[in-house]
Amino acid sequence: MTYLPGPSATFNFDLAPVFRAVALIQDETFAAATVTTDLTASAARRGLRYFEFLARLVCSIDHGDAVEVLSDFVETELEEYPKDVSRLCETRSRLLSHAAELCRDVAAGQVSGAEAKTVV
């Protein structure tokens, strides 16, 4: 029979680093979810534009204005593509800024931990 320690058992380790690690993981998960949402929205907008173009192109074959539909699509894409790229760059910038903030927090925690060990 094995002996399991009861409620009177004492632990000799500091839980603060564990909680910091959990907070960092939670922050990274939230940042990743935000980026995934932004990228999914961008892909959905682009997909809807393509499907609209294809539907208009199919209808234009009967009407004989396929060239106009194609030129409208190219014009729209020339307007929308830079906007999509800027949204993706903004998302990337936010992600990198968030990662830099987390690195600063981790470094500050390690420095304060090292200072506490040095003082004692």
GUBA-878491 format. One record per residue (C-alpha): x, y, z; residue number from 0; residue in one letter. Coordinates in Angstrom, 3 decimals. Example, Ala and Ser with C-alpha at 12.3 -4.5 7.8 and 13.67 -1.06 7.14 Angstrom:
! residues 2
12.300; -4.500; 7.800; 0; a
13.670; -1.060; 7.140; 1; s
END
This chain:
! residues 120
0.000; 0.000; 0.000; 0; m
1.361; 3.421; -0.938; 1; t
1.272; 6.363; 1.361; 2; y
-0.255; 9.568; -0.043; 3; l
0.475; 12.785; 1.776; 4; p
-2.578; 14.378; 3.375; 5; g
-3.601; 17.992; 3.643; 6; p
-0.779; 18.667; 6.081; 7; s
1.883; 18.088; 3.397; 8; a
4.128; 21.085; 2.751; 9; t
5.643; 22.116; -0.531; 10; f
9.051; 23.696; -0.810; 11; n
8.738; 25.433; -4.174; 12; f
7.646; 28.839; -5.346; 13; d
4.451; 28.908; -7.422; 14; l
5.070; 32.412; -8.856; 15; a
7.082; 31.174; -11.895; 16; p
4.347; 28.661; -12.667; 17; v
1.687; 31.361; -12.614; 18; f
3.871; 33.615; -14.778; 19; r
4.312; 30.806; -17.298; 20; a
0.568; 30.169; -17.386; 21; v
-0.086; 33.896; -17.906; 22; a
2.443; 33.990; -20.759; 23; l
0.852; 30.971; -22.419; 24; i
-2.576; 32.541; -22.032; 25; q
-1.342; 35.830; -23.559; 26; d
0.218; 33.995; -26.499; 27; e
-2.956; 31.987; -27.044; 28; t
-5.025; 35.174; -27.106; 29; f
-2.596; 36.847; -29.533; 30; a
-2.639; 33.794; -31.805; 31; a
-6.456; 33.746; -31.753; 32; a
-6.548; 37.429; -32.686; 33; t
-4.146; 36.908; -35.582; 34; v
-6.083; 33.857; -36.760; 35; t
-9.311; 35.865; -36.693; 36; t
-7.758; 38.703; -38.705; 37; d
-6.296; 36.342; -41.291; 38; l
-9.538; 34.377; -41.584; 39; t
-11.526; 37.575; -42.108; 40; a
-9.084; 38.678; -44.810; 41; s
-9.326; 35.324; -46.587; 42; a
-13.128; 35.407; -46.332; 43; a
-13.311; 38.867; -47.899; 44; r
-11.038; 37.780; -50.739; 45; r
-13.019; 34.571; -51.270; 46; g
-16.298; 36.462; -51.416; 47; l
-14.853; 38.826; -54.033; 48; r
-13.715; 35.852; -56.139; 49; y
-17.090; 34.103; -55.913; 50; f
-18.888; 37.321; -56.822; 51; e
-16.567; 37.725; -59.801; 52; f
-17.174; 34.159; -60.973; 53; l
-20.944; 34.557; -60.649; 54; a
-20.854; 37.807; -62.631; 55; r
-18.559; 36.233; -65.223; 56; l
-20.917; 33.295; -65.763; 57; v
-23.874; 35.666; -66.166; 58; c
-21.877; 37.927; -68.478; 59; s
-21.348; 35.142; -71.011; 60; i
-25.078; 35.243; -71.819; 61; d
-25.038; 39.042; -72.083; 62; h
-21.756; 39.377; -73.962; 63; g
-20.068; 41.728; -71.482; 64; d
-17.371; 39.429; -70.098; 65; a
-14.632; 41.970; -70.861; 66; v
-16.393; 44.606; -68.744; 67; e
-16.834; 42.161; -65.848; 68; v
-13.169; 41.179; -66.071; 69; l
-12.004; 44.793; -66.149; 70; s
-14.243; 45.615; -63.136; 71; d
-12.727; 42.699; -61.236; 72; f
-9.169; 43.775; -62.028; 73; v
-9.970; 47.352; -61.016; 74; e
-11.513; 46.206; -57.745; 75; t
-8.554; 43.941; -56.997; 76; e
-6.111; 46.778; -57.663; 77; l
-7.995; 48.818; -55.054; 78; e
-8.525; 46.051; -52.501; 79; e
-5.166; 44.263; -52.640; 80; y
-3.175; 47.100; -51.006; 81; p
-5.835; 47.323; -48.282; 82; k
-5.544; 43.581; -47.604; 83; d
-1.755; 43.799; -47.489; 84; v
-1.888; 46.742; -45.084; 85; s
-4.295; 44.820; -42.809; 86; r
-1.931; 41.844; -42.787; 87; l
1.042; 44.103; -42.040; 88; c
-0.906; 45.713; -39.204; 89; e
-1.719; 42.278; -37.801; 90; t
1.924; 41.233; -38.045; 91; r
3.018; 44.450; -36.359; 92; s
0.600; 43.880; -33.479; 93; r
1.820; 40.307; -33.058; 94; l
5.478; 41.338; -33.034; 95; l
4.743; 44.177; -30.599; 96; s
2.938; 41.758; -28.312; 97; h
5.808; 39.259; -28.494; 98; a
8.322; 42.008; -27.679; 99; a
6.224; 43.051; -24.686; 100; e
6.132; 39.466; -23.416; 101; l
9.915; 39.160; -23.854; 102; c
10.422; 42.383; -21.872; 103; r
8.159; 41.058; -19.094; 104; d
10.037; 37.744; -18.954; 105; v
13.413; 39.530; -18.921; 106; a
12.240; 41.893; -16.162; 107; a
11.043; 38.913; -14.119; 108; g
14.365; 37.133; -14.558; 109; q
16.309; 40.266; -13.606; 110; v
14.222; 40.834; -10.485; 111; s
14.616; 37.149; -9.584; 112; g
18.388; 37.373; -10.024; 113; a
18.525; 40.563; -7.956; 114; e
16.510; 38.906; -5.180; 115; a
18.910; 35.959; -5.120; 116; k
21.908; 38.299; -5.105; 117; t
20.579; 40.425; -2.234; 118; v
19.833; 37.396; -0.068; 119; v
END
